[in-house]
Amino acid sequence: MNPDTVNHDVSSRLLEDTDTAKTGNDQIEPTKPAHPNPKKPESVRFWHQIYIPLAVIIYVGLLLAAWLILCLLSRDMVVRAPDSEEYFTIDSISIQNYMATFNDWYRAANLLWSIVAVATLPLASAVCSFAAIGFIQSQRYRKPDLTLRQALNIADRGWTNPTVVFSMFWQPKKHGSSLLYIALLLHILGAILNPLQSLLVNQTRIKKPLRVRQGETVADIYALTNPTYLSEREAGYTVAALRSTLASARPTDTYQNLWPANSSCTSCPAYACGVVDPTPFNCQNARTNIQDVAVVTGTEPTLNLYMSAVSTSTNTGLLRQYAPRINSSVTWDSVSADEFPTNCSGTAFFKNYTLSPHKKKYSEYWYSISACMMGNLSHTPFQRTRDRQDFNETLFITTNAYRAKSNTIHLTLSTTLGYFELPNDMLNGTAGPLLEKDPMSNCTGTSCDMSAQTHGLTPQSQDIDQSDSRADGWVDGTFYLDYVASKGPLALITLALFGQKSTLDPSLYRELDAINSTNAAQDVCYTYQPLAFLLSGSATYIPMACDGLSDQSGFQWIKYFTDPNRGIPALSQAAFLANKALFDVAWGGSIDFDDQLIVNYQPSFELTKPDISVAAMIGLSVLISIYVFMLIGLCVANLTQAPWTGSVNSHSIMKITAALCATFLKNDEEQLMSKDDDILDFLPGHVGDAEPDAKVGRLAVGAEAPLKMRRRYWKGDEFGM
């Protein structure tokens, strides 16, 4: 039945006593409720219970505090971070205090949000029940049309019942009401707030920068082509340093300048696995052209090893810094004896060492070795540029020895020089690749300004002043590679192995002849030949190549050197050591301040902080604002109404039903039974003042007059407070 057909004249008499008074017009007049002491009828004023509004105030405070702290922490606006320039003026305790304070705020925000998440739906349901006190009252601004079924749905908290929710959309006039729709929306907002916060508010670890600090100072690429350095003859320091290093280097040596860091290789020559020690140089890229020879076998991929003057432990933190790198790879070709150059003169390098057979002791270990390095070796192969540069050096070696076949080898050493980005936090602690162009040319900011100090002559104005006539290697019409400054790595290796005072020179041998010698101990080994340990392939194996029995040691050295399984890894490691010697001598020798490279780093400390995008911050703020506005609005709306009961629940509905049974059903039973509609849709569900003009009001179900806040009401009503 349509609620509009309710007889409100009848419904205003819902709480009459069975004894009624009639006026002269035979109209039923509501009387005061029965009371044990009729001479002293009691009336009361309704007072609001404030625990729900108080809970809302606390909840809103916690919600806004948690969200505001998270937003401010994501923008570093809660705790002042130490400025990067204060790095040397504040102690570590101050930084630790900042981190502790920041973490305390973050934990507090998460704790507050957890409390809010737990209390959201229970509080929303309590607020809706609290708001129902005023909603089911008669209102001045709308006609009272709430049915008993709609009041029951509100009292049963139908916004949490799927059956009621479905019915209120299927039959909105029968089951729905404005408060029910508002309550449903409020609960939906409350239910999605915490999942959205978990989805949109991420946790990230950030690095707070501190003051930039100076790290290593090394030689720049320009140091290799410094005009002053190139204008002076080489005094032999680089070759001497390399020769000494090659004599003691072992395959298992580790180097802090060998990149990439943490490189490893378990491969070994096929014929000597288990005997020859694994080394990264066994897996270094190398090209071979050898018939029926297995050079390097294994499952590891080839390694792109390179040398940098900066140590592998370097990490520049929050700065992008660049350093020079150089790598050389060996190409080994076995060629015929006819391909050995016949005219190795001019600016080329040539040496031959021959130990002829004779009748002295150990003379059966005769040998002959010739080395020819072709090309114009009078100038450095390096260019004065920070762009990538590549060049090749070639060396021919032919050997013949006792009980060994003759060998002719064509060696090519391909060298690449350039810059790479040092490990930093942006690269997750790994080194960058080789750069094709000068990284300083198009680089701006602190990272580049503090990286290199090269303000000297530009590449276009580098006219080398040959102040020393021997700087190009020519002395009295004879070319000496020894005098050329800044030689390539293969030229350095060639001089270290075959240059002046080479251990292969028979004229330097001291043969064992104790009978005719005044020094019977002259055969004792005091010096190992260059590459002796590297060619042996083991750090623990004592090589035969020593300066005691030199004729035998020279023969043994040649035998190992011409074996590609030993020679290629040894030459690869020798190339690395040659490149290292180049930069070491350039840095410690004749170098200008303008050719220094200063590697800086910027330390930092890590913080865990919330990460909230601007869109997420705005979106969640809008949802929270709507949710808070609805909570407060429902409370305020109810606080403007007379609190005739503490909460609309089953207890209140039982009182309303009892009142209906006592009055409405008793007087209009015949009329109600004639209706086809459900009685719940016919009976009123709102409460009003049955005596609005009287001095003391009276509660009644279905009464149209609204209740008033400061008005007194008879205490004897069956369902009043």
WOQUIGI-V888613 format. One line per field, one symbol per residue. ss: DSSP state (@ for helix, = for strand, . for the rest). psi: psi as a letter, one per 20 degrees, with the letter a starting at -180 (. if undefined). A space follows every 50 residues. Layout:
BEGIN
ss: ???
psi: ???
END
This chain:
BEGIN
ss: ..@@@..@@@@.........==.....==........@@@..===..... @@@@@@@@@@@@@@@@@@@@@@@@.........@@@.....@@@@@@@@@ @@@@@@@@@@@@@@@@@@@@@@@@@@@@@@@@@@@.=.........=@@@ @@@@@..@@@.@@@@@@@@@.@@@@..@@@@@@@@@@@@@@@@@@@@@@@ .==================.@@@@@.@@@@......@@@@@@@@@@@@.. .......==........=.@@@=..=...@@@.=.====.......=... ..=..==.........=....==============.@@@.........== =====...........=======...............============ =..==================............==..........@@@@. .==.....@@@............==..==.@@@.....@@@@@@@@@@.. .....@@@...................=...@@@@@.........=...@ @@@@@@@@@@@..@@@@@@@@@@@@@@@@@@@@@@@@@....@@@===== ===========..@@@@@@@@@@@@@@@@@@@@@@@@@@..........@ @@@@@@@@@@@@@@@@@.@@@@@.....@@@@.=..===.......=.== =...=......===.......
psi: qphijpnihgiikhkqrhoqqqahjkpppprqqqqhnihmqqqqqpqqpj hghghgggghggghggggggghhijljgppqpqhijhiiqrhhgghhggg gghghghgghgghggghhifggggghgghghhghhjqqqhjqpojprhgh hghghjliijohgggghhhgmhhghrrhhggghggghgghhigghhghhh orpqprppqaqpqpcqorprhhhhkpggghiqqpjjggggggggghhiqq hjqqpijoqqqkqqpjqrqhikpigppqqhihjqpqpqmppkpofpqriq qqpnqrpqipqijppjcjqoqqqqqpqpqppoporrhhippinmacjrpp qpppoqpajrqjiilqrppppporrnjiqqiqqmqirpqqqqqqppppqp rpkqqqpppoppoppppbqqpqprhhjkjqqrrpqhroiihkprahhhhj gqnmkbqrhijnopomhpijhjipoljppohhipqlqrhhhggghhgjap kqiiohijqoqomhgjqinijiipphpqqpjghhhhjqhipoqinrjfmh hhhgghghghhiohhhgghghghhgghghghghghhhicnpqhijqooor qorrqqqpqqoprgghggghhgghggggggghgggghhiiqpmirhqoah gghhgghhgghhfghghkghhhhiqhrphhihqqjrqaoimhirhprpqp piqhpqqqgjqqqpiiqhjr.
END
